């Protein structure tokens, strides 16, 4: 058994007879050096490209990927060598044709990566492994190292055609060079290259488009962009349309810094769907469709079940394309459903700047909380990660790769290295669950060091000294963590004393309402001078960062916050609501200068009435549950079963001599997580309530049902006793005040 494990851990030596080129391993020092250079360059240019927490998250994902990749190396060598020995045309390359064969290997290898990349975006199986690479809201060189640990389980299949003419040495060389080249495309500091380079090569500009969730998620090339141009998956970066990165508008990926959940959350949902039996197995694994009973998408390149397809379609053909969502307006788009991580912290939405207000390559403004001061637990996490987890993991890989460790020590060291990486990054959550796992690791750390010293894996006398140092360090860390142990389920970094925070929020609310009032009503809810609104939007973003109710839709008791329920008045919209952007509404705004004309009031009510629960039950029984609702969550959705709230949106419209009318649009909120709700509108009513400025007795309402009702998604990003802030699918802001 140990012999077989040794062959598995050193497959190149076992089947080729010598160590194959390791281009990525040789390039690791260069990667870290360039990351440090980019940090300094961003600081000197006063651009916020890095945040410490997200950088730890990026590097922790890379560490887990490299560690698991060491154990999967045999999958990339044994099948290739077996196939090459049976069908290979060249056992070695003739010297006088070497350059031509290297060019052929580059082309075949890059074509293989292109199709591997498309597969990872087009299928749940592939996206489960690749999603972590796209989940960072930052885009910098550290993002290039944020790799999916599971990609190595299938990626080798796309490079087997190289076995026809490439010896193993050339195969390993070109696969490594292909990966190393892609590292340099993950930067915002390079604008656009010389046009011939942009025409042929994959550049930072092209790859920014690929990572941007407000583009069509295209440009799958590794080295040569010609593959995208050839197969119709190319999209150019546009000036005036800055890239917005990450899976969705959440401030924290999947609501947690736990790197294990980042790596596995989509795989969990996919396996749950595959095991449910509600859809064929091939559809669960080999598509990325979403809808009732399907896995909920986490980026804009997934396809609705009724329009099954694959990533890479032109934007005008994508059911979930960002261009289509933007054109349809904030109420028509969909925000991705977010799974609730075990022991994670639910955070609000990332404030997004309106597209078109920044120049090419500029980073949309980071959430204000990302620049907050580090709390003690986060300082601890940073020190542990950069001084222990990261260098310790690299040292382990060097020792394991040298063959000096026994297979048992290699397996135990790999498990502990991964455990260290997970717990130290997870501590950025500041939760009791994360601290509990770190305490368990600290208890195991000296025991592992003593075992390594006793079995001779560590040279003496350094082995005994290291074991004693591990005991002392673990004891000191345990004392520190016990002193800073957070309350169960609540982040330690929740902020200053609640009384002081509430006073600050109250003052900020008052300033915000004063600024909104200066716009006048109803002009404040209609599109207008964006420059005039920039200060209001910035004030709202600041307020969002200090929300006193982080999870307004899902409190510890299971239901929504009581503050959420009741009557609300819309007093401000950053780009206007969907209704107020219509031609009729614009005409009403222009006519508001005339007596008896215009929009008098826009209100929204939320409640948990029996009517709302009955409507939800009727919807579920009719089989028309919306994605993410209680009917669909059991079919593999990323989050827990949704709860329903009843909503009505009312507006009073003055039509001059034709009277004053009340329009009420009704629907249900399907709660997805602590702040996200999917809304389905089921119908609207019209009622004449006044004539010539005089109220009329209540007359009969005209009800108009909505077939296949329009859906929208909203994040409640701020909630207090008198104010509520919501965001639509495109980041549009809505400010409500509570009605008495």
DRENNU-55260 format. One line per 5 residues: for each residue x negated, y, z of C-alpha. Coordinates in steps of 0.25 Angstrom, whole numbers. Each point is the difference from the previous one (the first is absolute). Layout:
N
X,Y,Z  ... $
end
This chain:
740
0,0,0  -11,10,4  -7,-4,-14  12,3,-8  2,13,8 $
-14,4,-3  2,-2,-15  13,8,1  -7,12,7  -12,-1,-10 $
6,-4,-13  -10,6,-9  -11,-7,6  8,-13,0  4,0,-14 $
-10,9,-7  -12,-3,8  -3,15,3  6,12,5  8,8,-10 $
-1,15,-1  8,8,10  1,14,-6  11,4,10  -9,-4,12 $
-12,8,-6  9,12,-2  6,1,14  -11,9,5  3,9,-12 $
15,0,3  -2,5,14  -10,11,-4  9,5,-11  12,0,10 $
-9,9,10  -3,9,-12  14,2,-4  4,3,15  -11,11,0 $
4,5,-14  15,1,4  -4,7,13  -8,10,-7  11,3,-10 $
10,0,11  9,-11,-6  7,-9,9  -3,-13,-7  -3,-9,12 $
7,-3,13  -7,-8,11  11,-9,3  3,-3,-15  -15,-2,-3 $
0,-11,12  12,-6,-7  -6,0,-14  -14,-6,5  7,-10,9 $
8,-6,-12  -13,0,-8  -7,-8,12  11,-10,1  0,-2,-16 $
-15,-2,0  0,-10,12  11,-8,-6  -6,1,-14  -13,-7,6 $
9,-12,3  7,0,-13  -13,1,-8  1,-14,-5  13,3,-7 $
-8,9,-9  -11,-9,-3  4,-15,0  11,1,-10  -8,9,-9 $
-12,-9,0  8,-12,-2  7,6,-12  -13,6,-6  -7,-14,1 $
11,-6,-8  4,10,-10  -11,11,0  -6,2,-13  -13,6,5 $
-8,-6,12  -9,12,0  -1,13,-8  -11,1,-11  -8,12,3 $
1,6,-14  16,0,1  0,4,15  5,14,-2  12,-4,-9 $
4,-11,10  0,10,11  9,10,-8  9,-12,-2  0,-4,14 $
3,14,4  12,1,-9  6,-14,4  -3,3,15  7,14,-1 $
12,-6,-8  1,-11,11  1,11,11  10,8,-8  10,-12,-1 $
-3,-4,15  3,15,4  13,0,-8  4,-14,6  -2,6,14 $
9,11,-3  11,-8,-7  2,-11,10  3,-1,15  -11,-11,1 $
-10,10,-6  5,12,7  -1,-7,14  -15,-1,-2  -2,14,-7 $
10,9,8  -10,3,10  -9,7,-10  11,10,-4  5,2,14 $
-9,11,5  5,14,-1  -14,5,-2  -8,-2,-13  -15,0,2 $
-12,-9,-2  4,-7,13  13,-4,-7  -8,-8,-10  -4,-9,12 $
15,-2,4  1,-13,-7  11,-11,2  -6,-12,7  9,-10,-8 $
-4,4,-14  -12,-10,0  10,-11,1  4,1,-15  -8,11,-7 $
-11,-10,-5  11,-6,-9  -1,13,-9  -15,-1,-2  0,-15,-4 $
-1,3,-15  -14,5,3  -4,-15,2  0,-1,-15  -13,7,-2 $
-5,6,13  -9,-8,9  3,1,15  -11,11,2  6,9,-11 $
14,-3,6  -3,5,14  -8,12,-6  11,5,-8  11,-2,10 $
-8,8,10  -3,11,-9  14,1,-4  4,2,15  -11,9,3 $
4,10,-12  14,1,6  -6,5,13  -3,13,-7  14,3,-6 $
5,2,14  -3,15,2  7,13,-1  -13,8,0  -2,-3,-15 $
10,7,-9  0,-5,-14  -12,-5,-8  -5,3,-14  12,-3,-9 $
-7,-12,-7  -2,-6,13  14,2,4  4,-7,-13  -7,-13,2 $
-4,-1,15  9,-1,12  -3,13,8  4,5,13  11,8,-7 $
6,-12,-6  -1,-8,13  6,11,8  12,-1,-9  0,-15,3 $
1,2,15  10,12,0  14,-4,3  5,12,-7  -5,-6,-13 $
4,-13,-7  -10,-8,7  -8,-3,-13  -14,0,-4  -4,-14,4 $
-14,0,-6  -13,-4,8  -11,6,-9  6,3,-14  13,8,-1 $
2,-5,-14  7,-12,5  11,9,5  0,8,-13  1,-13,-8 $
12,-6,8  8,12,3  -3,2,15  -8,13,-1  5,13,7 $
-9,12,1  -1,9,12  8,13,-2  -4,14,5  10,5,9 $
4,-14,4  -9,-3,12  -1,-15,4  7,-4,13  -6,-13,5 $
5,-11,9  12,-10,0  10,10,4  2,13,8  -3,-6,14 $
-11,6,8  -6,-13,4  0,-12,-9  11,-10,4  1,8,13 $
-12,-6,6  -16,0,-1  0,-15,2  -8,-5,-12  5,-14,1 $
14,5,-3  -4,8,-11  -6,-12,-7  12,-9,3  13,8,0 $
4,-2,-14  -4,-15,0  9,-2,12  11,6,-7  -3,-8,-13 $
-1,-13,8  13,3,7  7,2,-13  -6,-12,-6  5,-9,11 $
14,6,1  4,-7,-13  8,12,-5  -8,2,-12  -8,-10,-9 $
-14,-2,6  -7,6,-13  8,12,1  -4,2,15  -14,-2,-3 $
-3,5,-14  9,12,-1  0,13,7  15,2,-1  8,7,11 $
15,1,4  9,-8,9  -6,-12,5  -14,4,-6  -13,5,6 $
1,15,2  -10,8,-9  -11,8,7  -4,8,-12  6,6,-13 $
-4,-11,-9  9,-11,4  12,-3,-9  15,-1,5  5,-14,-2 $
10,4,-10  -11,5,-9  -11,-10,2  -13,3,-5  -15,3,3 $
-9,11,4  -6,8,-11  12,3,-7  1,14,-6  6,10,10 $
13,2,-8  2,-15,1  -3,-2,15  12,-2,9  -8,5,11 $
-9,9,-7  -4,13,8  3,8,-13  14,-5,0  2,3,15 $
-5,14,-1  8,3,-12  13,-6,6  -3,8,13  -2,-2,15 $
13,-7,2  -1,-10,-10  -14,-6,3  -3,-11,9  -10,0,11 $
-7,-13,3  5,-9,11  -10,-2,11  -2,-12,8  0,1,15 $
-14,-5,5  -2,-8,12  -4,9,11  -1,12,-9  4,15,1 $
11,5,-9  -4,14,-5  7,10,-8  -2,4,-15  -12,7,-6 $
3,14,-4  -1,1,-15  -3,12,-8  9,3,-12  -7,-5,-13 $
-6,11,-9  -5,9,11  -14,-5,0  -11,-2,-10  -6,-12,-6 $
-8,-9,11  5,8,12  5,-8,11  14,2,5  0,5,14 $
-2,-10,11  10,-2,11  -3,10,11  -1,-12,10  -12,-6,-7 $
-8,12,4  4,-1,15  -11,-2,10  -4,-14,3  5,-6,13 $
-9,-9,9  5,-13,-6  -3,5,-14  -14,4,4  -2,-13,6 $
5,-7,-13  -9,9,-9  -12,-4,9  3,-14,0  3,-1,-15 $
-13,8,-5  -9,-5,11  5,-15,1  10,-5,-9  -6,6,-13 $
-15,-3,2  3,-13,7  8,-5,-11  -11,4,-10  -10,-7,8 $
8,-12,1  2,-1,-15  -15,2,-2  -3,-12,10  11,-9,-6 $
-5,3,-14  -14,-4,3  4,-14,4  -7,1,14  13,-2,8 $
7,-13,2  14,-2,-7  7,0,14  -7,13,4  3,6,-14 $
15,-3,2  0,5,14  -7,13,-3  9,3,-12  12,-2,9 $
-5,9,11  -5,10,-10  14,1,-6  6,1,14  -9,11,3 $
3,8,-12  15,-2,2  1,4,14  -9,12,-1  7,6,-12 $
14,-3,7  -4,8,12  3,13,-8  15,-4,2  -3,3,15 $
10,-11,4  0,-9,11  1,-12,-9  -13,5,-7  -7,2,13 $
4,-14,5  -6,-6,-12  -13,8,2  -1,-5,15  2,-14,-5 $
-12,2,-10  -8,6,11  2,-12,9  -4,-9,-11  -12,8,-5 $
-10,-4,12  4,-14,-1  -3,-1,-15  -14,7,3  -3,-10,11 $
4,-12,-9  -9,5,-12  -11,2,10  1,-14,6  1,-7,-14 $
-12,7,-5  7,8,-11  -7,12,6  -15,1,1  -6,1,14 $
-2,8,8  10,9,-7  11,-10,1  1,1,15  -2,15,0 $
11,2,-11  9,-9,9  -2,8,12  2,13,-8  13,-5,-5 $
5,-3,14  -4,14,5  6,7,-12  13,-8,1  2,3,14 $
-2,15,-2  10,0,-12  10,-8,8  -1,11,11  2,11,-10 $
12,-7,-7  7,-3,14  -2,15,3  7,4,-13  10,-11,-1 $
12,6,-7  14,-2,4  6,-12,-7  5,4,-14  -4,14,1 $
-13,6,-6  -10,6,10  -2,11,-10  15,5,1  -5,14,3 $
0,10,11  10,0,11  14,-1,-5  5,13,6  -11,8,-6 $
2,-7,-14  15,3,1  -3,14,3  -9,1,-12  10,-7,-9 $
11,10,5  -8,12,-4  -4,-6,-13  15,-3,-3  4,14,3 $
-11,6,-9  4,-9,-11  15,3,1  -3,15,-1  -8,-2,-13 $
11,-8,-6  10,10,4  -8,11,-8  3,-8,-12  15,2,2 $
11,-11,-2  3,-7,-10  -13,4,-7  -8,-8,10  6,-13,-5 $
-2,4,-15  -13,-1,-8  -7,13,0  -14,7,1  -9,-12,5 $
-10,10,4  10,7,10  3,-14,5  -14,-5,2  -1,6,14 $
13,-7,4  -5,-13,-5  -13,1,7  7,3,13  9,-12,-2 $
-12,-9,-2  -6,5,13  13,-2,7  1,-14,-5  -14,-4,6 $
5,3,14  14,-7,-1  5,-3,14  8,-12,-6  -10,-9,-9 $
10,-11,-3  14,7,0  7,-11,-8  -5,-11,9  -2,2,15 $
-6,-10,10  15,-4,3  2,-4,-15  9,11,-4  -2,14,-6 $
-3,12,9  12,7,6  -6,13,-5  2,-5,-14  15,-2,0 $
10,12,-1  2,12,-10  -11,7,-7  -1,12,-9  -10,0,-12 $
-7,14,1  -12,-3,-9  -5,-9,-11  -14,2,-6  4,-2,-14 $
15,-1,1  9,-12,2  4,-8,-12  13,6,0  -5,14,1 $
-9,-2,-12  11,-3,-10  5,11,-10  13,1,7  -7,3,13 $
-9,10,-6  12,7,-6  6,0,14  -12,6,6  0,11,-11 $
15,2,3  -2,1,15  -2,15,-2  15,1,-3  11,0,10 $
5,-14,3  -10,-8,-8  -12,-8,4  -4,-11,9  4,3,15 $
-5,-12,7  -7,-13,-1  1,-10,12  -3,-14,3  5,-9,11 $
-5,-13,5  7,-10,9  1,-14,4  15,-1,-1  7,-13,-2 $
4,5,-14  -15,0,-3  -2,-14,6  12,-5,-8  -5,6,-13 $
-14,-7,2  7,-13,3  9,1,-13  -12,4,-8  -8,-12,5 $
12,-10,-2  2,6,-14  -15,-4,-4  -3,14,-3  -10,3,11 $
-11,10,-3  -14,-4,0  -5,0,14  14,-2,6  4,-11,10 $
4,-8,-12  -13,1,-7  -10,0,11  2,-14,2  -5,-3,-14 $
-14,4,2  0,15,2  -12,6,7  8,5,12  10,-5,10 $
15,0,-2  6,14,-3  10,7,9  11,9,-6  4,14,3 $
12,7,-6  -3,14,-7  8,10,-7  -6,12,-7  10,12,-2 $
-1,13,-8  10,12,-1  0,6,-14  6,13,-3  6,1,-14 $
7,14,1  14,0,-5  0,-15,0  -2,-1,15  -9,-6,10 $
-3,-15,-1  -6,-10,9  -9,-11,-6  -3,-12,9  -10,-11,-5 $
1,-12,9  -10,-12,2  -8,-9,9  -14,1,5  -7,-13,1 $
-11,1,10  -14,-5,-5  -9,3,11  -2,11,11  1,11,-10 $
4,-5,-14  15,-2,-4  5,-4,-14  13,7,-3  11,-5,-9 $
12,9,-4  13,-6,-1  9,11,-5  4,15,2  13,8,2 $
5,13,-4  9,9,8  6,14,-2  -2,7,13  1,15,-3 $
6,10,-10  -4,15,-1  -7,-1,13  11,-5,8  0,-14,6 $
10,-10,-5  7,-12,7  -7,-13,-2  4,-5,-14  -2,-14,-5 $
-14,-4,-4  -4,-5,-13  -9,-13,2  -10,-4,-11  -7,-13,2 $
-14,-2,-4  -2,-13,-8  -14,-6,3  -3,12,9  -12,9,-1 $
-10,-3,10  -11,9,6  -10,-2,11  -4,10,11  -10,1,11 $
4,7,13  -14,6,3  5,9,11  11,0,10  3,8,12 $
13,5,7  2,11,-10  -8,-3,-12  -2,-11,-10  -10,-2,-12 $
2,-10,-11  -8,-3,-12  5,-6,-13  -6,-9,-9  -9,10,-7 $
-4,7,13  11,11,-1  3,6,14  13,2,6  2,8,13 $
13,-2,8  5,7,12  10,-7,10  14,5,0  7,2,14 $
end
